[in-house]
């Protein structure tokens, strides 16, 4: 007795030992379904955000924004995928999830894994990377033995990679590039739009008749454009890295242009933390780089007309509710908020 998909989209048991071959959903329906799901997730998030802001205030909302976003996504998938029903986007496009290989409806365990990877996959990877980074970077630093040099070099390389993963700016860049690469593969082959569905081997089958001309909609051109964009970004990153390496020797020059011998660099007087605290109030770099709204490191720094710096999303959420600077209470036109790059 096996469980198969019926033509109407319902799950029915059958005694047949052979499984039929169900057609695959067109890439256009998969894209449209994803767009609809994102729309309804944003609608649900807006409702939750309004309730939280009215009940606990904007500061509480800013502090727990990421958790609220994750919680609303979990709630959305619990009411749809976990309950064994299509999402609103899948229902709108008349497509149904199908386990690749067996061509059956995904079981409960696979659906739970799909939700966990979709909602908490990146956060779990960051936590895991931070855990191993603390473990590998800590400990006693001693001169490695002759047989441990290769192991020590590999460990240092892994620590550098984990530093990039745990750094917010580098992490966003890595996720953006990986997402672009995965979308490029989808545009060429039209199989898995989400990485979580690729890992769980969940595909889509239509629950309505599909004309053969609708199976391929010519998304290869989008894949080519994304591939060109990735190559251009990679070339820019390589050029910036090479420019940073060539510009590094200039850091050892004095303001008058005379080069300081490298052996005398250690003789240059350095400012102590006490002197820095007397001349500036920026003795703690951590507090200086934090957003005063979310109390975390600034991401996508934005500046108000009065000169105060916040996260881009934080200051926009604030000004949408109250058009004034959170610090000096000066009136702010939301169209005058500008992004600050390379800061």
C-alpha positions as CSV (number, residue, x, y, z in Angstrom):
1,X,0.0,0.0,0.0
2,X,1.6,3.3,-1.1
3,X,0.4,6.9,-1.0
4,X,0.2,8.7,-4.3
5,X,-1.0,12.1,-5.5
6,X,-4.3,12.1,-7.3
7,X,-5.2,14.3,-10.2
8,X,-7.3,16.6,-8.0
9,X,-4.3,17.2,-5.7
10,X,-5.6,15.0,-2.9
11,X,-3.5,12.3,-1.3
12,X,-5.1,8.8,-1.8
13,X,-3.8,5.3,-1.0
14,X,-3.4,2.8,-3.7
15,X,-2.3,-0.8,-3.8
16,X,-0.4,-0.5,-7.1
17,X,3.3,-1.2,-6.9
18,X,4.1,1.1,-9.9
19,X,4.1,4.9,-9.4
20,X,2.8,7.1,-12.2
21,X,5.0,9.9,-13.5
22,X,3.4,13.2,-12.6
23,X,4.2,16.3,-14.7
24,X,6.4,19.0,-13.2
25,X,5.0,22.5,-12.6
26,X,6.1,25.2,-15.0
27,X,8.8,27.6,-13.7
28,X,6.4,30.5,-14.2
29,X,4.0,29.0,-11.7
30,X,6.8,28.4,-9.2
31,X,7.9,32.0,-9.4
32,X,4.4,33.3,-9.1
33,X,3.7,31.1,-6.1
34,X,6.8,32.3,-4.4
35,X,5.8,36.0,-5.0
36,X,2.4,35.4,-3.6
37,X,3.7,33.6,-0.5
38,X,6.1,36.5,0.1
39,X,3.2,39.0,-0.2
40,X,1.0,37.2,2.3
41,X,4.0,36.7,4.7
42,X,4.6,40.5,4.6
43,X,0.9,41.1,5.2
44,X,0.9,38.8,8.3
45,X,4.1,40.4,9.5
46,X,2.6,43.9,9.2
47,X,-0.4,42.8,11.3
48,X,1.9,41.4,14.0
49,X,4.1,44.5,13.9
50,X,1.2,46.8,14.5
51,X,0.0,44.8,17.4
52,X,3.4,44.6,19.0
53,X,4.1,48.4,18.5
54,X,0.7,49.3,20.0
55,X,1.2,47.0,23.0
56,X,4.9,47.3,23.8
57,X,6.2,50.3,21.8
58,X,8.5,50.9,18.9
59,X,11.7,50.3,20.8
60,X,10.6,46.8,21.9
61,X,9.7,46.1,18.2
62,X,13.0,47.3,16.9
63,X,14.9,45.1,19.4
64,X,13.0,42.0,18.5
65,X,12.3,42.7,14.8
66,X,14.2,39.6,13.5
67,X,12.5,37.3,16.0
68,X,9.1,38.7,15.0
69,X,9.9,38.1,11.3
70,X,11.0,34.6,12.0
71,X,8.0,33.9,14.2
72,X,5.5,35.1,11.6
73,X,7.1,33.0,8.9
74,X,6.9,30.0,11.2
75,X,3.3,30.7,11.9
76,X,2.5,31.0,8.2
77,X,4.1,27.7,7.3
78,X,2.6,26.0,10.3
79,X,-0.9,26.9,9.1
80,X,-0.2,25.7,5.6
81,X,2.7,23.3,4.9
82,X,2.8,21.7,8.4
83,X,-0.9,21.2,8.4
84,X,-0.7,19.3,5.0
85,X,-2.4,22.0,2.9
86,X,-0.9,24.1,0.1
87,X,0.3,27.6,0.9
88,X,-1.7,30.5,-0.4
89,X,0.7,31.0,-3.3
90,X,0.6,27.3,-4.2
91,X,-3.2,27.3,-4.1
92,X,-3.3,30.5,-6.2
93,X,-1.1,28.8,-8.9
94,X,-2.7,25.4,-8.6
95,X,0.5,23.5,-7.8
96,X,1.2,20.9,-5.1
97,X,4.3,19.8,-3.4
98,X,5.8,16.4,-4.5
99,X,8.7,14.4,-3.1
100,X,11.2,13.9,-5.9
101,X,11.9,10.2,-6.7
102,X,8.9,8.7,-5.1
103,X,6.5,11.3,-6.4
104,X,4.4,11.3,-3.3
105,X,3.2,14.0,-1.0
106,X,6.0,14.8,1.5
107,X,5.7,13.2,4.9
108,X,5.4,15.1,8.2
109,X,9.1,14.8,9.0
110,X,10.2,16.1,5.6
111,X,7.7,19.0,5.9
112,X,9.1,19.9,9.3
113,X,12.6,19.8,7.9
114,X,11.5,22.0,5.0
115,X,10.1,24.7,7.4
116,X,13.1,24.6,9.6
117,X,15.5,25.1,6.7
118,X,13.4,27.8,5.1
119,X,12.9,29.9,8.2
120,X,15.9,29.1,10.5
121,X,18.5,27.7,8.2
122,X,20.7,30.8,7.8
123,X,20.4,31.6,11.6
124,X,21.3,28.1,12.5
125,X,24.4,28.1,10.3
126,X,25.5,31.4,11.8
127,X,25.1,30.0,15.3
128,X,27.0,26.9,14.4
129,X,29.8,28.9,12.8
130,X,30.0,31.2,15.8
131,X,30.1,28.1,18.1
132,X,33.0,26.5,16.3
133,X,34.8,29.8,15.8
134,X,34.9,30.4,19.5
135,X,36.1,26.9,20.1
136,X,38.8,26.9,17.5
137,X,40.0,30.5,18.0
138,X,40.3,30.0,21.8
139,X,42.7,27.9,23.7
140,X,46.4,28.2,24.2
141,X,48.4,29.6,21.3
142,X,51.7,27.7,21.2
143,X,54.3,26.9,18.6
144,X,53.0,23.9,16.7
145,X,55.1,20.7,16.5
146,X,56.6,19.5,13.3
147,X,53.8,17.2,12.6
148,X,51.1,19.7,13.5
149,X,52.0,22.5,11.2
150,X,49.5,21.5,8.5
151,X,46.8,21.0,11.1
152,X,47.4,24.4,12.5
153,X,47.4,26.1,9.1
154,X,44.1,24.4,8.3
155,X,42.6,25.5,11.6
156,X,43.7,29.1,11.0
157,X,42.1,29.0,7.5
158,X,38.8,27.6,8.9
159,X,38.8,30.3,11.6
160,X,39.1,33.0,8.9
161,X,36.3,31.5,7.0
162,X,34.1,31.3,10.1
163,X,35.0,35.0,10.8
164,X,33.6,35.9,7.4
165,X,30.4,33.9,8.0
166,X,29.8,35.5,11.5
167,X,30.6,39.0,10.4
168,X,27.2,40.7,9.5
169,X,28.5,42.5,6.4
170,X,30.4,39.6,5.0
171,X,27.5,37.2,5.8
172,X,25.0,39.3,3.9
173,X,27.3,39.4,0.9
174,X,27.9,35.6,1.0
175,X,24.1,34.9,1.3
176,X,23.4,37.4,-1.6
177,X,26.0,35.7,-3.9
178,X,24.8,32.2,-2.9
179,X,21.2,33.2,-3.6
180,X,22.1,34.7,-7.0
181,X,23.9,31.5,-7.9
182,X,21.0,29.3,-6.9
183,X,18.5,31.5,-8.8
184,X,20.8,31.2,-11.8
185,X,20.6,27.4,-11.7
186,X,16.8,27.7,-11.4
187,X,16.5,29.9,-14.4
188,X,18.5,27.5,-16.5
189,X,16.9,24.2,-15.4
190,X,13.6,25.3,-13.7
191,X,13.9,22.7,-10.9
192,X,14.3,24.1,-7.4
193,X,13.7,27.8,-6.6
194,X,14.5,27.6,-2.9
195,X,17.7,26.0,-1.5
196,X,15.6,24.3,1.3
197,X,13.5,22.5,-1.3
198,X,16.6,21.4,-3.1
199,X,18.0,19.9,0.1
200,X,14.7,18.2,1.0
201,X,14.1,17.1,-2.7
202,X,10.6,18.7,-2.8
203,X,9.3,19.7,-6.2
204,X,6.0,20.8,-7.6
205,X,3.3,19.2,-9.8
206,X,0.4,21.1,-11.3
207,X,-3.2,20.2,-10.3
208,X,-4.6,21.6,-13.5
209,X,-4.0,20.8,-17.2
210,X,-0.8,22.4,-18.4
211,X,-0.2,23.1,-22.1
212,X,3.2,21.8,-23.3
213,X,4.1,25.3,-24.4
214,X,3.9,26.5,-20.8
215,X,6.5,24.1,-19.5
216,X,9.4,26.3,-20.5
217,X,9.0,30.0,-20.6
218,X,12.5,31.1,-21.7
219,X,13.9,32.1,-18.3
220,X,17.4,31.2,-19.6
221,X,18.0,34.8,-20.5
222,X,17.5,35.8,-16.9
223,X,20.1,33.1,-15.9
224,X,22.5,34.6,-18.4
225,X,22.0,38.1,-17.0
226,X,22.5,36.9,-13.4
227,X,25.6,35.1,-14.4
228,X,27.0,38.2,-16.0
229,X,26.2,40.2,-12.9
230,X,28.0,37.7,-10.7
231,X,31.1,37.8,-12.9
232,X,31.1,41.6,-12.8
233,X,30.8,41.6,-9.0
234,X,33.6,39.0,-8.7
235,X,35.8,41.1,-10.9
236,X,35.1,44.2,-8.8
237,X,35.9,42.3,-5.6
238,X,39.2,41.1,-7.0
239,X,40.1,44.6,-8.2
240,X,39.3,46.1,-4.9
241,X,41.3,43.5,-3.1
242,X,44.3,44.1,-5.3
243,X,44.0,47.8,-4.9
244,X,43.9,47.4,-1.1
245,X,47.0,45.3,-1.2
246,X,48.9,47.9,-3.4
247,X,47.7,50.8,-1.3
248,X,48.8,49.2,1.9
249,X,52.4,50.4,1.7
250,X,51.2,54.0,1.5
251,X,49.9,53.7,5.1
252,X,53.5,53.8,6.3
253,X,54.1,57.3,4.9
254,X,54.0,60.5,6.9
255,X,51.6,63.3,6.2
256,X,54.4,65.2,4.4
257,X,55.0,62.4,2.0
258,X,58.3,61.1,3.4
259,X,58.4,57.4,3.9
260,X,58.9,56.1,7.4
261,X,61.4,53.2,7.6
262,X,59.5,50.0,8.6
263,X,62.1,49.2,11.2
264,X,61.2,52.5,13.0
265,X,57.5,52.0,12.9
266,X,57.6,50.5,16.4
267,X,59.2,53.8,17.6
268,X,56.2,55.9,16.6
269,X,54.3,57.0,19.7
270,X,50.8,55.4,20.0
271,X,47.9,57.0,21.7
272,X,46.8,55.2,24.8
273,X,43.1,54.4,25.5
274,X,43.2,57.1,28.2
275,X,44.4,59.7,25.8
276,X,41.7,58.7,23.3
277,X,38.9,58.9,25.9
278,X,40.1,62.4,26.8
279,X,40.2,63.7,23.2
280,X,37.1,61.8,21.9
281,X,34.1,60.1,23.3
282,X,34.7,57.2,21.0
283,X,36.9,55.1,23.2
284,X,34.4,52.2,22.8
285,X,34.3,51.4,19.1
286,X,31.5,49.0,19.8
287,X,29.1,51.5,21.2
288,X,30.0,54.0,18.4
289,X,29.1,51.6,15.7
290,X,25.8,50.5,17.2
291,X,22.3,51.7,16.1
292,X,20.6,53.5,19.0
293,X,17.2,52.1,17.9
294,X,17.9,48.3,17.7
295,X,21.0,48.5,20.0
296,X,23.0,46.3,17.6
297,X,25.7,46.9,15.0
298,X,24.5,49.2,12.2
299,X,23.5,47.4,9.0
300,X,23.1,49.5,5.8
301,X,24.0,52.7,7.6
302,X,21.6,55.7,6.9
303,X,22.0,59.3,7.9
304,X,19.2,61.7,8.8
305,X,19.4,65.4,7.7
306,X,20.6,66.3,11.2
307,X,23.6,64.0,10.9
308,X,22.6,61.1,13.1
309,X,23.3,57.5,12.0
310,X,21.0,54.5,12.2
311,X,20.2,51.3,10.4
312,X,18.4,51.9,7.2
313,X,15.4,49.8,8.1
314,X,15.3,51.1,11.7
315,X,15.2,54.8,10.8
316,X,12.6,54.2,8.1
317,X,10.4,52.2,10.4
318,X,10.7,55.0,13.0
319,X,10.0,57.8,10.6
320,X,7.0,56.0,9.1
321,X,5.4,56.2,12.5
322,X,6.9,59.5,13.7
323,X,8.6,61.9,11.3
324,X,11.4,63.1,13.6
325,X,14.9,62.1,14.5
326,X,15.0,59.5,17.4
327,X,17.8,61.4,19.1
328,X,17.4,65.1,18.6
329,X,13.6,65.1,17.8
330,X,14.2,67.3,14.8
331,X,11.6,67.0,12.0
332,X,12.8,64.6,9.3
333,X,11.5,64.3,5.7
334,X,11.7,60.6,4.9
335,X,12.8,61.4,1.4
336,X,15.9,63.2,2.7
337,X,17.3,60.2,4.5
338,X,20.4,59.0,2.6
339,X,22.5,55.8,2.6
340,X,26.1,56.0,3.9
341,X,28.5,53.7,2.0
342,X,31.9,52.5,3.0
343,X,31.4,53.7,6.6
